[in-house]
Amino acid sequence: MAWPSHLPPPDPQLVKTLTEQQEVLRKQVVLQKPDFDLKLLAGCDSSFIGENILSVFVVLTYPELELVESVWHYGPVELPYIPGFLAFREAPNLVKAYGKLQHTPDLIMVDGHGIAHPRRLGIASQLGVLLNKPTMGVAKKVLTGRYEEPALMKGSITPLLHRQEHIGNVIRTKDKVKPVFVSPGHLMDLETATTIALQTAIKHKLPEPTRLADHYAEVYKKEVV
């Protein structure tokens, strides 16, 4: 992963430490058909505001997708930006936001990647391990891997491949709109994550849990800026 030319190089010792922590967490990721009766589905998203971060969780009923709760946490960013380690900037604040929920979700849909990451530990996987909860990632851009564009109709799917591994699916959630990139995070499998992403993408490109999390991030920004 190329280092952005406009940023100062990271501290080598910090990168080494984060790489070691990432490997420890990666070994704890479990990919499996989820063992839950899905009734409450959470979505989460983070937004950086200067040197601070705003993290939002929403909880929806499933399959009705009615909003039950939304919470947020705003705090300082603890690490500099380092490509491939963004989850270490987002996860601590997301965990604090999650702790404010009054309803316990059965599954968390994260605005970001699960195992569709160069070292198989995107934010959805890292958060899933930290919370010991089933998670899945729905990202707007590819981070790693190769794929062919899916057909232009909603429901079209192509595989996202990296080093001969099937790490995610590229899904057209709306006719003639750019696809999203879905991958399992933790205690989840790709087939189930794909099904849920399609079932919850009703009128928009993004599935409702992450779309609403993004929406409320904009709403709550007004309270902190």
N, C-alpha and C positions, 0 to 999 in steps of 0.2 A: 504494500500500500504506500503510494508516494506521499512524501511529506509536503504539505502546502508551502510554497515558496515565500508567502507573506508572513509566515509565523516563525518565531524563534524555535530552534530545535529543542526538544524536550530533554529533561534531565535523564541521562542514561540509567542512573540507579533507580529512578522512579519507574521508568519503563520496565526495567528488570523485575522490580517488585510487583508491579501490576500484572505482568505476564505470568509470574508465579502464582499470584492470587487467581488469575483467570483460569489457569490450568487446574487448580484445586477445585474451583467451582464447576468447571466443565465436566470433570469426572463425576460430579454429583447429579448431572442432568439425566433424567429418565424419560425415554421416549416410549410411550405405551398408549394403548387405547384407554381413554380416561375412565376412571371408576367413579362416576358421579351421576346423580339424577339432576340434570341441569334445570334449575328453577330461577337462579339469580346470576346474571352475567354482568361483569364489570368491564368498563373501558377506562384506560388511563392514558395521559399525555403530559408532557412537560414542555415548558416554554422558558427560554433563557431571557432574562431582563438585566442587561449589564452584567454585573458579577453575581447576580442572584438567579434563583430558579423557582418557578411556580409549577407545582405538580398538582394534577387534578384527577380524581376518581369519580366516575359515575357508576351507579348500579341500576340495571334494568331487569324487569321480569322477562322470563323466557318461556314460551316463544312470543309473547305479546309485545315485548320491547317497550314497555311502559316505564318511564323514569320513576325510580323509587327514592334515589338519594344522590346528592353530589357534594363532594368535599374538596378542600384544597389545602395545600401547605406551601408557604413561601419562606425561603431561607437562602443563606449564602452558598455559593458553589464552592465545593471543597477541593476541587482539582482543576488544573489547566486542561484545555482541550488537547487531546492526543488521539489521532485517528485510530480506530479499532478498539478504543477503550472508553467510548462515550458513556457506556453503561455505568462506569464508576462515577461519572459526574451526575447522572440522573437517579440511580437507584437509591441512594440514601434519602433523598427528599421524597421519592415515591413511597418508600417504606413508611415515612412519617405521615404522609397523606393517607395511606392505607389504614394506619392505626386510628384514624378519626372516623372511619366508617361505623355506622350503627348496624348495618346489614352485612353479613358475611357472604361474599359471592362464591359460587361453585367454580367459576372459571374467570380468568382475567384476560381480556384482549388488550394487547399493548400496541401503541403506535410506534412501531419499530420492528426489528427482526428477532426471530428466535434463533434457531440453529443456522439460519442463512447468513452466516458470519464467517470470516476467514478462519477463525479458530473455534467456530461452532458455539459461541457464547455471546449472542446479541442481548439487548436489554430485556427481551421477553424471557429468555432462558435464565439470565442472571437474577431477575426479579422473582421468577418462579422458584428457584432454589432458595433464595433468601427468605421468601414467605412460605415455602413448602406448599405451594398452591399450583394447580393446573394453569398453564399460561399458553398463549399463542401470540404470534407476532403478525401484524398487518402493516406493511410498510409501503410508502408511496414511491420509493426509489430502490433500485437494486444496490446492494452493498458489495456482493461478490457472486461470482457464478455467471454462467451463460444460459441463454434461452432463446427460443424463437417466439416472435410475437403471436399471441393467441388470435383466433379469428375475431372479427369486430362485434360479434353478437354477445350479449350478456350470457354468462355461464361458460364461455370458452376458456379452456385451461391448457397451458403447456408447462412442462417441467423446468425447474430451475436446477441446473447441474453445476457441481464444482468438484474437481478432482474425482470424477467418475461417481460422485455421490449425488443422490436426489435429495437436495436440501430444502426444497420448497416448491410451491406452485405459483405460476404467474396467471392471475385470474382477471378476466374481464367482468367487472361487476355491473357495468352499464354499457349499453350499446354505444360503440364508436367513441368511448372515453378511455384514456390511458389505463392500463391494468394496475392492480395492486399485487404485492408480493407477500404471500402467506407462508408461514413456516411454524412448526410446532416449537413451543418454548420449553416447557417442563411438564411431566406427567400428562402428555398429550401426544397424539400421532397426527401425521400430515393429513390423512384422509378425513378425520373428524374436524380438524382445523379448517380444512377447505370447505367442508359441508356447512359449518357454522358461519364462515365468512360469507358464503353465498346466501344463506338463509337470512342473514341480518343486514345485507345490503339491499335495502328496499327501494329507495328512490334515488339514492346518491351513489357516488363512486365509493365512498368509504362506508363500511358497515356501521350501523347505528352506535354501537358502544364507543368506538374511537372517534366517530364524527361528533358525537355529543361531548366527549371529553375535550376535543379540540374547541368546540363551541364555548364550553364553560371556561376554558382557559382564557379565551378572549374576554369573557364577561368578568372574570375575577381579576384580570389584569388591571381593570379600571379601579379596583379597590386598593391596589398596591403601588400603582405608578403615580 
